[in-house]
Amino acid sequence: MKNKLKVYRAIQDITQEELAKKLGVTRQTIIAIEKNKYDPSLLLAFKIAEFFKVKIEDIFIYSD
């Protein structure tokens, strides 16, 4: 699943470490999501969308 996490993080001017702490995950998790190497759980995806105050599909793009 592709995502725009890095873009939203840049807009908010927040580091991977800061975002990870706010979401209760490790920086490595954020890196893996941004590199499309890890798809977050549904709960984490909702937390990310809620943090940026956008819909989940604004950040995560489903593709086969």
mmCIF file as Biopython writes it, N, C-alpha, C and O atoms, coordinates in Angstrom:
data_model
#
loop_
_atom_site.group_PDB
_atom_site.id
_atom_site.type_symbol
_atom_site.label_atom_id
_atom_site.label_alt_id
_atom_site.label_comp_id
_atom_site.label_asym_id
_atom_site.label_entity_id
_atom_site.label_seq_id
_atom_site.pdbx_PDB_ins_code
_atom_site.Cartn_x
_atom_site.Cartn_y
_atom_site.Cartn_z
_atom_site.occupancy
_atom_site.B_iso_or_equiv
_atom_site.auth_seq_id
_atom_site.auth_asym_id
_atom_site.pdbx_PDB_model_num
ATOM 1   N N  . MET A ? 1  ? 0.852  -1.170 0.000  1.0 0.0 1  A 1 
ATOM 2   C CA . MET A ? 1  ? 0.000  0.000  0.000  1.0 0.0 1  A 1 
ATOM 3   C C  . MET A ? 1  ? 0.902  1.239  0.000  1.0 0.0 1  A 1 
ATOM 4   O O  . MET A ? 1  ? 1.805  1.364  0.827  1.0 0.0 1  A 1 
ATOM 5   N N  . LYS A ? 2  ? 0.647  2.125  -0.917 1.0 0.0 2  A 1 
ATOM 6   C CA . LYS A ? 2  ? 1.429  3.362  -0.985 1.0 0.0 2  A 1 
ATOM 7   C C  . LYS A ? 2  ? 0.880  4.358  0.033  1.0 0.0 2  A 1 
ATOM 8   O O  . LYS A ? 2  ? -0.257 4.244  0.491  1.0 0.0 2  A 1 
ATOM 9   N N  . ASN A ? 3  ? 1.715  5.334  0.374  1.0 0.0 3  A 1 
ATOM 10  C CA . ASN A ? 3  ? 1.259  6.328  1.336  1.0 0.0 3  A 1 
ATOM 11  C C  . ASN A ? 3  ? 1.952  7.664  1.124  1.0 0.0 3  A 1 
ATOM 12  O O  . ASN A ? 3  ? 2.971  7.760  0.439  1.0 0.0 3  A 1 
ATOM 13  N N  . LYS A ? 4  ? 1.375  8.681  1.725  1.0 0.0 4  A 1 
ATOM 14  C CA . LYS A ? 4  ? 1.906  10.038 1.651  1.0 0.0 4  A 1 
ATOM 15  C C  . LYS A ? 4  ? 2.350  10.519 3.030  1.0 0.0 4  A 1 
ATOM 16  O O  . LYS A ? 4  ? 2.312  11.714 3.322  1.0 0.0 4  A 1 
ATOM 17  N N  . LEU A ? 5  ? 2.766  9.588  3.866  1.0 0.0 5  A 1 
ATOM 18  C CA . LEU A ? 5  ? 3.134  9.932  5.238  1.0 0.0 5  A 1 
ATOM 19  C C  . LEU A ? 5  ? 4.271  10.951 5.270  1.0 0.0 5  A 1 
ATOM 20  O O  . LEU A ? 5  ? 4.229  11.908 6.043  1.0 0.0 5  A 1 
ATOM 21  N N  . LYS A ? 6  ? 5.274  10.748 4.440  1.0 0.0 6  A 1 
ATOM 22  C CA . LYS A ? 6  ? 6.423  11.666 4.421  1.0 0.0 6  A 1 
ATOM 23  C C  . LYS A ? 6  ? 5.981  13.076 4.034  1.0 0.0 6  A 1 
ATOM 24  O O  . LYS A ? 6  ? 6.471  14.058 4.592  1.0 0.0 6  A 1 
ATOM 25  N N  . VAL A ? 7  ? 5.061  13.177 3.087  1.0 0.0 7  A 1 
ATOM 26  C CA . VAL A ? 7  ? 4.545  14.478 2.640  1.0 0.0 7  A 1 
ATOM 27  C C  . VAL A ? 7  ? 3.821  15.178 3.786  1.0 0.0 7  A 1 
ATOM 28  O O  . VAL A ? 7  ? 4.066  16.354 4.058  1.0 0.0 7  A 1 
ATOM 29  N N  . TYR A ? 8  ? 2.932  14.455 4.454  1.0 0.0 8  A 1 
ATOM 30  C CA . TYR A ? 8  ? 2.184  15.049 5.563  1.0 0.0 8  A 1 
ATOM 31  C C  . TYR A ? 8  ? 3.105  15.418 6.725  1.0 0.0 8  A 1 
ATOM 32  O O  . TYR A ? 8  ? 2.880  16.410 7.419  1.0 0.0 8  A 1 
ATOM 33  N N  . ARG A ? 9  ? 4.140  14.610 6.925  1.0 0.0 9  A 1 
ATOM 34  C CA . ARG A ? 9  ? 5.096  14.912 7.976  1.0 0.0 9  A 1 
ATOM 35  C C  . ARG A ? 9  ? 5.865  16.193 7.650  1.0 0.0 9  A 1 
ATOM 36  O O  . ARG A ? 9  ? 6.129  17.008 8.534  1.0 0.0 9  A 1 
ATOM 37  N N  . ALA A ? 10 ? 6.221  16.362 6.378  1.0 0.0 10 A 1 
ATOM 38  C CA . ALA A ? 10 ? 6.940  17.559 5.949  1.0 0.0 10 A 1 
ATOM 39  C C  . ALA A ? 10 ? 6.064  18.803 6.074  1.0 0.0 10 A 1 
ATOM 40  O O  . ALA A ? 10 ? 6.543  19.862 6.480  1.0 0.0 10 A 1 
ATOM 41  N N  . ILE A ? 11 ? 4.792  18.679 5.729  1.0 0.0 11 A 1 
ATOM 42  C CA . ILE A ? 11 ? 3.859  19.809 5.840  1.0 0.0 11 A 1 
ATOM 43  C C  . ILE A ? 11 ? 3.774  20.279 7.286  1.0 0.0 11 A 1 
ATOM 44  O O  . ILE A ? 11 ? 3.745  21.480 7.554  1.0 0.0 11 A 1 
ATOM 45  N N  . GLN A ? 12 ? 3.735  19.332 8.215  1.0 0.0 12 A 1 
ATOM 46  C CA . GLN A ? 12 ? 3.640  19.651 9.645  1.0 0.0 12 A 1 
ATOM 47  C C  . GLN A ? 12 ? 5.006  19.974 10.257 1.0 0.0 12 A 1 
ATOM 48  O O  . GLN A ? 12 ? 5.092  20.390 11.413 1.0 0.0 12 A 1 
ATOM 49  N N  . ASP A ? 13 ? 6.079  19.778 9.470  1.0 0.0 13 A 1 
ATOM 50  C CA . ASP A ? 13 ? 7.446  20.009 9.938  1.0 0.0 13 A 1 
ATOM 51  C C  . ASP A ? 13 ? 7.725  19.223 11.223 1.0 0.0 13 A 1 
ATOM 52  O O  . ASP A ? 13 ? 8.152  19.778 12.235 1.0 0.0 13 A 1 
ATOM 53  N N  . ILE A ? 14 ? 7.469  17.916 11.150 1.0 0.0 14 A 1 
ATOM 54  C CA . ILE A ? 14 ? 7.669  17.030 12.301 1.0 0.0 14 A 1 
ATOM 55  C C  . ILE A ? 14 ? 8.626  15.912 11.894 1.0 0.0 14 A 1 
ATOM 56  O O  . ILE A ? 14 ? 8.524  15.372 10.792 1.0 0.0 14 A 1 
ATOM 57  N N  . THR A ? 15 ? 9.544  15.570 12.777 1.0 0.0 15 A 1 
ATOM 58  C CA . THR A ? 15 ? 10.516 14.523 12.474 1.0 0.0 15 A 1 
ATOM 59  C C  . THR A ? 15 ? 9.886  13.142 12.636 1.0 0.0 15 A 1 
ATOM 60  O O  . THR A ? 15 ? 8.814  12.990 13.223 1.0 0.0 15 A 1 
ATOM 61  N N  . GLN A ? 16 ? 10.580 12.145 12.101 1.0 0.0 16 A 1 
ATOM 62  C CA . GLN A ? 16 ? 10.124 10.769 12.260 1.0 0.0 16 A 1 
ATOM 63  C C  . GLN A ? 16 ? 10.078 10.403 13.743 1.0 0.0 16 A 1 
ATOM 64  O O  . GLN A ? 16 ? 9.151  9.734  14.199 1.0 0.0 16 A 1 
ATOM 65  N N  . GLU A ? 17 ? 11.071 10.841 14.474 1.0 0.0 17 A 1 
ATOM 66  C CA . GLU A ? 17 ? 11.145 10.540 15.909 1.0 0.0 17 A 1 
ATOM 67  C C  . GLU A ? 17 ? 9.975  11.167 16.667 1.0 0.0 17 A 1 
ATOM 68  O O  . GLU A ? 17 ? 9.361  10.515 17.512 1.0 0.0 17 A 1 
ATOM 69  N N  . GLU A ? 18 ? 9.668  12.422 16.367 1.0 0.0 18 A 1 
ATOM 70  C CA . GLU A ? 18 ? 8.561  13.111 17.040 1.0 0.0 18 A 1 
ATOM 71  C C  . GLU A ? 18 ? 7.234  12.426 16.744 1.0 0.0 18 A 1 
ATOM 72  O O  . GLU A ? 18 ? 6.418  12.218 17.642 1.0 0.0 18 A 1 
ATOM 73  N N  . LEU A ? 19 ? 7.023  12.075 15.475 1.0 0.0 19 A 1 
ATOM 74  C CA . LEU A ? 19 ? 5.781  11.404 15.091 1.0 0.0 19 A 1 
ATOM 75  C C  . LEU A ? 19 ? 5.681  10.042 15.789 1.0 0.0 19 A 1 
ATOM 76  O O  . LEU A ? 19 ? 4.624  9.676  16.303 1.0 0.0 19 A 1 
ATOM 77  N N  . ALA A ? 20 ? 6.776  9.309  15.802 1.0 0.0 20 A 1 
ATOM 78  C CA . ALA A ? 20 ? 6.790  7.997  16.437 1.0 0.0 20 A 1 
ATOM 79  C C  . ALA A ? 20 ? 6.399  8.103  17.909 1.0 0.0 20 A 1 
ATOM 80  O O  . ALA A ? 20 ? 5.597  7.305  18.395 1.0 0.0 20 A 1 
ATOM 81  N N  . LYS A ? 21 ? 6.952  9.074  18.616 1.0 0.0 21 A 1 
ATOM 82  C CA . LYS A ? 21 ? 6.634  9.249  20.036 1.0 0.0 21 A 1 
ATOM 83  C C  . LYS A ? 21 ? 5.157  9.581  20.236 1.0 0.0 21 A 1 
ATOM 84  O O  . LYS A ? 21 ? 4.523  9.058  21.153 1.0 0.0 21 A 1 
ATOM 85  N N  . LYS A ? 22 ? 4.611  10.438 19.394 1.0 0.0 22 A 1 
ATOM 86  C CA . LYS A ? 22 ? 3.209  10.834 19.522 1.0 0.0 22 A 1 
ATOM 87  C C  . LYS A ? 22 ? 2.263  9.670  19.235 1.0 0.0 22 A 1 
ATOM 88  O O  . LYS A ? 22 ? 1.158  9.613  19.775 1.0 0.0 22 A 1 
ATOM 89  N N  . LEU A ? 23 ? 2.702  8.739  18.381 1.0 0.0 23 A 1 
ATOM 90  C CA . LEU A ? 23 ? 1.863  7.599  18.013 1.0 0.0 23 A 1 
ATOM 91  C C  . LEU A ? 23 ? 2.139  6.361  18.868 1.0 0.0 23 A 1 
ATOM 92  O O  . LEU A ? 23 ? 1.396  5.381  18.802 1.0 0.0 23 A 1 
ATOM 93  N N  . GLY A ? 24 ? 3.194  6.403  19.662 1.0 0.0 24 A 1 
ATOM 94  C CA . GLY A ? 24 ? 3.522  5.267  20.506 1.0 0.0 24 A 1 
ATOM 95  C C  . GLY A ? 24 ? 4.171  4.113  19.764 1.0 0.0 24 A 1 
ATOM 96  O O  . GLY A ? 24 ? 3.985  2.949  20.119 1.0 0.0 24 A 1 
ATOM 97  N N  . VAL A ? 25 ? 4.941  4.449  18.719 1.0 0.0 25 A 1 
ATOM 98  C CA . VAL A ? 25 ? 5.659  3.425  17.951 1.0 0.0 25 A 1 
ATOM 99  C C  . VAL A ? 25 ? 7.135  3.831  17.875 1.0 0.0 25 A 1 
ATOM 100 O O  . VAL A ? 25 ? 7.524  4.886  18.376 1.0 0.0 25 A 1 
ATOM 101 N N  . THR A ? 26 ? 7.938  2.992  17.250 1.0 0.0 26 A 1 
ATOM 102 C CA . THR A ? 26 ? 9.353  3.317  17.107 1.0 0.0 26 A 1 
ATOM 103 C C  . THR A ? 26 ? 9.593  4.111  15.823 1.0 0.0 26 A 1 
ATOM 104 O O  . THR A ? 26 ? 8.775  4.110  14.902 1.0 0.0 26 A 1 
ATOM 105 N N  . ARG A ? 27 ? 10.733 4.782  15.795 1.0 0.0 27 A 1 
ATOM 106 C CA . ARG A ? 27 ? 11.114 5.527  14.589 1.0 0.0 27 A 1 
ATOM 107 C C  . ARG A ? 27 ? 11.266 4.558  13.410 1.0 0.0 27 A 1 
ATOM 108 O O  . ARG A ? 27 ? 10.950 4.907  12.272 1.0 0.0 27 A 1 
ATOM 109 N N  . GLN A ? 28 ? 11.747 3.347  13.685 1.0 0.0 28 A 1 
ATOM 110 C CA . GLN A ? 28 ? 11.908 2.349  12.632 1.0 0.0 28 A 1 
ATOM 111 C C  . GLN A ? 28 ? 10.568 2.001  11.979 1.0 0.0 28 A 1 
ATOM 112 O O  . GLN A ? 28 ? 10.514 1.727  10.781 1.0 0.0 28 A 1 
ATOM 113 N N  . THR A ? 29 ? 9.496  2.012  12.762 1.0 0.0 29 A 1 
ATOM 114 C CA . THR A ? 29 ? 8.167  1.749  12.208 1.0 0.0 29 A 1 
ATOM 115 C C  . THR A ? 29 ? 7.785  2.844  11.220 1.0 0.0 29 A 1 
ATOM 116 O O  . THR A ? 29 ? 7.284  2.553  10.134 1.0 0.0 29 A 1 
ATOM 117 N N  . ILE A ? 30 ? 8.018  4.099  11.592 1.0 0.0 30 A 1 
ATOM 118 C CA . ILE A ? 30 ? 7.706  5.223  10.703 1.0 0.0 30 A 1 
ATOM 119 C C  . ILE A ? 30 ? 8.531  5.137  9.431  1.0 0.0 30 A 1 
ATOM 120 O O  . ILE A ? 30 ? 8.012  5.350  8.336  1.0 0.0 30 A 1 
ATOM 121 N N  . ILE A ? 31 ? 9.817  4.826  9.570  1.0 0.0 31 A 1 
ATOM 122 C CA . ILE A ? 31 ? 10.694 4.684  8.395  1.0 0.0 31 A 1 
ATOM 123 C C  . ILE A ? 31 ? 10.158 3.593  7.473  1.0 0.0 31 A 1 
ATOM 124 O O  . ILE A ? 31 ? 10.065 3.794  6.262  1.0 0.0 31 A 1 
ATOM 125 N N  . ALA A ? 32 ? 9.807  2.442  8.040  1.0 0.0 32 A 1 
ATOM 126 C CA . ALA A ? 32 ? 9.314  1.318  7.236  1.0 0.0 32 A 1 
ATOM 127 C C  . ALA A ? 32 ? 8.013  1.664  6.519  1.0 0.0 32 A 1 
ATOM 128 O O  . ALA A ? 32 ? 7.822  1.279  5.365  1.0 0.0 32 A 1 
ATOM 129 N N  . ILE A ? 33 ? 7.120  2.385  7.188  1.0 0.0 33 A 1 
ATOM 130 C CA . ILE A ? 33 ? 5.865  2.796  6.551  1.0 0.0 33 A 1 
ATOM 131 C C  . ILE A ? 33 ? 6.164  3.750  5.398  1.0 0.0 33 A 1 
ATOM 132 O O  . ILE A ? 33 ? 5.624  3.590  4.303  1.0 0.0 33 A 1 
ATOM 133 N N  . GLU A ? 34 ? 7.019  4.738  5.639  1.0 0.0 34 A 1 
ATOM 134 C CA . GLU A ? 34 ? 7.342  5.717  4.594  1.0 0.0 34 A 1 
ATOM 135 C C  . GLU A ? 34 ? 7.994  5.070  3.382  1.0 0.0 34 A 1 
ATOM 136 O O  . GLU A ? 34 ? 7.801  5.529  2.256  1.0 0.0 34 A 1 
ATOM 137 N N  . LYS A ? 35 ? 8.762  4.013  3.598  1.0 0.0 35 A 1 
ATOM 138 C CA . LYS A ? 35 ? 9.446  3.323  2.492  1.0 0.0 35 A 1 
ATOM 139 C C  . LYS A ? 35 ? 8.583  2.227  1.878  1.0 0.0 35 A 1 
ATOM 140 O O  . LYS A ? 35 ? 9.053  1.460  1.037  1.0 0.0 35 A 1 
ATOM 141 N N  . ASN A ? 36 ? 7.324  2.154  2.296  1.0 0.0 36 A 1 
ATOM 142 C CA . ASN A ? 36 ? 6.385  1.142  1.793  1.0 0.0 36 A 1 
ATOM 143 C C  . ASN A ? 36 ? 6.861  -0.280 2.047  1.0 0.0 36 A 1 
ATOM 144 O O  . ASN A ? 36 ? 6.545  -1.190 1.280  1.0 0.0 36 A 1 
ATOM 145 N N  . LYS A ? 37 ? 7.615  -0.475 3.119  1.0 0.0 37 A 1 
ATOM 146 C CA . LYS A ? 37 ? 8.089  -1.806 3.482  1.0 0.0 37 A 1 
ATOM 147 C C  . LYS A ? 37 ? 7.202  -2.437 4.543  1.0 0.0 37 A 1 
ATOM 148 O O  . LYS A ? 37 ? 7.318  -3.628 4.834  1.0 0.0 37 A 1 
ATOM 149 N N  . TYR A ? 38 ? 6.307  -1.626 5.124  1.0 0.0 38 A 1 
ATOM 150 C CA . TYR A ? 38 ? 5.437  -2.102 6.195  1.0 0.0 38 A 1 
ATOM 151 C C  . TYR A ? 38 ? 4.094  -1.398 6.091  1.0 0.0 38 A 1 
ATOM 152 O O  . TYR A ? 38 ? 4.027  -0.171 6.026  1.0 0.0 38 A 1 
ATOM 153 N N  . ASP A ? 39 ? 3.031  -2.183 6.076  1.0 0.0 39 A 1 
ATOM 154 C CA . ASP A ? 39 ? 1.685  -1.625 6.106  1.0 0.0 39 A 1 
ATOM 155 C C  . ASP A ? 39 ? 1.235  -1.577 7.567  1.0 0.0 39 A 1 
ATOM 156 O O  . ASP A ? 39 ? 1.235  -2.600 8.251  1.0 0.0 39 A 1 
ATOM 157 N N  . PRO A ? 40 ? 0.855  -0.399 8.042  1.0 0.0 40 A 1 
ATOM 158 C CA . PRO A ? 40 ? 0.456  -0.290 9.445  1.0 0.0 40 A 1 
ATOM 159 C C  . PRO A ? 40 ? -0.852 -1.033 9.709  1.0 0.0 40 A 1 
ATOM 160 O O  . PRO A ? 40 ? -1.644 -1.283 8.800  1.0 0.0 40 A 1 
ATOM 161 N N  . SER A ? 41 ? -1.047 -1.370 10.956 1.0 0.0 41 A 1 
ATOM 162 C CA . SER A ? 41 ? -2.327 -1.964 11.346 1.0 0.0 41 A 1 
ATOM 163 C C  . SER A ? 41 ? -3.419 -0.927 11.102 1.0 0.0 41 A 1 
ATOM 164 O O  . SER A ? 41 ? -3.137 0.262  10.957 1.0 0.0 41 A 1 
ATOM 165 N N  . LEU A ? 42 ? -4.637 -1.378 11.058 1.0 0.0 42 A 1 
ATOM 166 C CA . LEU A ? 42 ? -5.753 -0.460 10.855 1.0 0.0 42 A 1 
ATOM 167 C C  . LEU A ? 42 ? -5.803 0.579  11.977 1.0 0.0 42 A 1 
ATOM 168 O O  . LEU A ? 42 ? -6.044 1.760  11.727 1.0 0.0 42 A 1 
ATOM 169 N N  . LEU A ? 43 ? -5.578 0.141  13.193 1.0 0.0 43 A 1 
ATOM 170 C CA . LEU A ? 43 ? -5.579 1.051  14.334 1.0 0.0 43 A 1 
ATOM 171 C C  . LEU A ? 43 ? -4.494 2.127  14.182 1.0 0.0 43 A 1 
ATOM 172 O O  . LEU A ? 43 ? -4.757 3.308  14.407 1.0 0.0 43 A 1 
ATOM 173 N N  . LEU A ? 44 ? -3.286 1.723  13.802 1.0 0.0 44 A 1 
ATOM 174 C CA . LEU A ? 44 ? -2.205 2.695  13.624 1.0 0.0 44 A 1 
ATOM 175 C C  . LEU A ? 44 ? -2.508 3.631  12.453 1.0 0.0 44 A 1 
ATOM 176 O O  . LEU A ? 44 ? -2.235 4.828  12.537 1.0 0.0 44 A 1 
ATOM 177 N N  . ALA A ? 45 ? -3.062 3.108  11.376 1.0 0.0 45 A 1 
ATOM 178 C CA . ALA A ? 45 ? -3.419 3.957  10.234 1.0 0.0 45 A 1 
ATOM 179 C C  . ALA A ? 45 ? -4.438 5.019  10.644 1.0 0.0 45 A 1 
ATOM 180 O O  . ALA A ? 45 ? -4.340 6.172  10.226 1.0 0.0 45 A 1 
ATOM 181 N N  . PHE A ? 46 ? -5.413 4.628  11.462 1.0 0.0 46 A 1 
ATOM 182 C CA . PHE A ? 46 ? -6.400 5.597  11.952 1.0 0.0 46 A 1 
ATOM 183 C C  . PHE A ? 46 ? -5.746 6.627  12.871 1.0 0.0 46 A 1 
ATOM 184 O O  . PHE A ? 46 ? -6.086 7.809  12.820 1.0 0.0 46 A 1 
ATOM 185 N N  . LYS A ? 47 ? -4.813 6.186  13.707 1.0 0.0 47 A 1 
ATOM 186 C CA . LYS A ? 47 ? -4.103 7.121  14.594 1.0 0.0 47 A 1 
ATOM 187 C C  . LYS A ? 47 ? -3.314 8.144  13.783 1.0 0.0 47 A 1 
ATOM 188 O O  . LYS A ? 47 ? -3.288 9.329  14.116 1.0 0.0 47 A 1 
ATOM 189 N N  . ILE A ? 48 ? -2.674 7.676  12.717 1.0 0.0 48 A 1 
ATOM 190 C CA . ILE A ? 48 ? -1.899 8.579  11.865 1.0 0.0 48 A 1 
ATOM 191 C C  . ILE A ? 48 ? -2.817 9.597  11.206 1.0 0.0 48 A 1 
ATOM 192 O O  . ILE A ? 48 ? -2.530 10.794 11.213 1.0 0.0 48 A 1 
ATOM 193 N N  . ALA A ? 49 ? -3.917 9.124  10.638 1.0 0.0 49 A 1 
ATOM 194 C CA . ALA A ? 49 ? -4.875 10.025 9.990  1.0 0.0 49 A 1 
ATOM 195 C C  . ALA A ? 49 ? -5.440 11.021 10.994 1.0 0.0 49 A 1 
ATOM 196 O O  . ALA A ? 49 ? -5.581 12.205 10.685 1.0 0.0 49 A 1 
ATOM 197 N N  . GLU A ? 50 ? -5.760 10.554 12.179 1.0 0.0 50 A 1 
ATOM 198 C CA . GLU A ? 50 ? -6.301 11.432 13.221 1.0 0.0 50 A 1 
ATOM 199 C C  . GLU A ? 50 ? -5.270 12.482 13.625 1.0 0.0 50 A 1 
ATOM 200 O O  . GLU A ? 50 ? -5.613 13.645 13.834 1.0 0.0 50 A 1 
ATOM 201 N N  . PHE A ? 51 ? -4.015 12.073 13.734 1.0 0.0 51 A 1 
ATOM 202 C CA . PHE A ? 51 ? -2.951 13.011 14.110 1.0 0.0 51 A 1 
ATOM 203 C C  . PHE A ? 51 ? -2.869 14.160 13.101 1.0 0.0 51 A 1 
ATOM 204 O O  . PHE A ? 51 ? -2.738 15.321 13.489 1.0 0.0 51 A 1 
ATOM 205 N N  . PHE A ? 52 ? -2.946 13.834 11.809 1.0 0.0 52 A 1 
ATOM 206 C CA . PHE A ? 52 ? -2.841 14.855 10.765 1.0 0.0 52 A 1 
ATOM 207 C C  . PHE A ? 52 ? -4.191 15.499 10.426 1.0 0.0 52 A 1 
ATOM 208 O O  . PHE A ? 52 ? -4.266 16.385 9.575  1.0 0.0 52 A 1 
ATOM 209 N N  . LYS A ? 53 ? -5.252 15.045 11.101 1.0 0.0 53 A 1 
ATOM 210 C CA . LYS A ? 53 ? -6.599 15.587 10.901 1.0 0.0 53 A 1 
ATOM 211 C C  . LYS A ? 53 ? -7.065 15.485 9.444  1.0 0.0 53 A 1 
ATOM 212 O O  . LYS A ? 53 ? -7.598 16.434 8.868  1.0 0.0 53 A 1 
ATOM 213 N N  . VAL A ? 54 ? -6.842 14.292 8.871  1.0 0.0 54 A 1 
ATOM 214 C CA . VAL A ? 54 ? -7.285 14.004 7.508  1.0 0.0 54 A 1 
ATOM 215 C C  . VAL A ? 54 ? -7.950 12.634 7.498  1.0 0.0 54 A 1 
ATOM 216 O O  . VAL A ? 54 ? -7.887 11.894 8.480  1.0 0.0 54 A 1 
ATOM 217 N N  . LYS A ? 55 ? -8.583 12.306 6.384  1.0 0.0 55 A 1 
ATOM 218 C CA . LYS A ? 55 ? -9.174 10.980 6.227  1.0 0.0 55 A 1 
ATOM 219 C C  . LYS A ? 55 ? -8.057 9.977  5.974  1.0 0.0 55 A 1 
ATOM 220 O O  . LYS A ? 55 ? -7.016 10.316 5.411  1.0 0.0 55 A 1 
ATOM 221 N N  . ILE A ? 56 ? -8.286 8.756  6.392  1.0 0.0 56 A 1 
ATOM 222 C CA . ILE A ? 56 ? -7.274 7.716  6.245  1.0 0.0 56 A 1 
ATOM 223 C C  . ILE A ? 56 ? -6.852 7.537  4.780  1.0 0.0 56 A 1 
ATOM 224 O O  . ILE A ? 56 ? -5.683 7.284  4.489  1.0 0.0 56 A 1 
ATOM 225 N N  . GLU A ? 57 ? -7.815 7.672  3.866  1.0 0.0 57 A 1 
ATOM 226 C CA . GLU A ? 57 ? -7.492 7.478  2.451  1.0 0.0 57 A 1 
ATOM 227 C C  . GLU A ? 57 ? -6.733 8.659  1.847  1.0 0.0 57 A 1 
ATOM 228 O O  . GLU A ? 57 ? -6.251 8.567  0.718  1.0 0.0 57 A 1 
ATOM 229 N N  . ASP A ? 58 ? -6.620 9.769  2.585  1.0 0.0 58 A 1 
ATOM 230 C CA . ASP A ? 58 ? -5.789 10.882 2.126  1.0 0.0 58 A 1 
ATOM 231 C C  . ASP A ? 58 ? -4.307 10.546 2.280  1.0 0.0 58 A 1 
ATOM 232 O O  . ASP A ? 58 ? -3.470 11.062 1.539  1.0 0.0 58 A 1 
ATOM 233 N N  . ILE A ? 59 ? -3.988 9.691  3.229  1.0 0.0 59 A 1 
ATOM 234 C CA . ILE A ? 59 ? -2.592 9.313  3.476  1.0 0.0 59 A 1 
ATOM 235 C C  . ILE A ? 59 ? -2.252 7.980  2.839  1.0 0.0 59 A 1 
ATOM 236 O O  . ILE A ? 59 ? -1.182 7.825  2.250  1.0 0.0 59 A 1 
ATOM 237 N N  . PHE A ? 60 ? -3.159 7.011  2.953  1.0 0.0 60 A 1 
ATOM 238 C CA . PHE A ? 60 ? -2.879 5.668  2.465  1.0 0.0 60 A 1 
ATOM 239 C C  . PHE A ? 60 ? -3.646 5.381  1.191  1.0 0.0 60 A 1 
ATOM 240 O O  . PHE A ? 60 ? -4.865 5.545  1.137  1.0 0.0 60 A 1 
ATOM 241 N N  . ILE A ? 61 ? -2.925 4.951  0.165  1.0 0.0 61 A 1 
ATOM 242 C CA . ILE A ? 61 ? -3.517 4.681  -1.145 1.0 0.0 61 A 1 
ATOM 243 C C  . ILE A ? 61 ? -3.434 3.184  -1.421 1.0 0.0 61 A 1 
ATOM 244 O O  . ILE A ? 61 ? -2.347 2.620  -1.548 1.0 0.0 61 A 1 
ATOM 245 N N  . TYR A ? 62 ? -4.599 2.555  -1.510 1.0 0.0 62 A 1 
ATOM 246 C CA . TYR A ? 62 ? -4.634 1.125  -1.771 1.0 0.0 62 A 1 
ATOM 247 C C  . TYR A ? 62 ? -4.320 0.850  -3.229 1.0 0.0 62 A 1 
ATOM 248 O O  . TYR A ? 62 ? -4.833 1.523  -4.122 1.0 0.0 62 A 1 
ATOM 249 N N  . SER A ? 63 ? -3.466 -0.151 -3.468 1.0 0.0 63 A 1 
ATOM 250 C CA . SER A ? 63 ? -3.185 -0.596 -4.836 1.0 0.0 63 A 1 
ATOM 251 C C  . SER A ? 63 ? -2.894 -2.093 -4.802 1.0 0.0 63 A 1 
ATOM 252 O O  . SER A ? 63 ? -2.324 -2.604 -3.838 1.0 0.0 63 A 1 
ATOM 253 N N  . ASP A ? 64 ? -3.287 -2.785 -5.857 1.0 0.0 64 A 1 
ATOM 254 C CA . ASP A ? 64 ? -3.028 -4.238 -5.946 1.0 0.0 64 A 1 
ATOM 255 C C  . ASP A ? 64 ? -1.593 -4.517 -6.300 1.0 0.0 64 A 1 
ATOM 256 O O  . ASP A ? 64 ? -1.200 -5.678 -6.416 1.0 0.0 64 A 1 
#
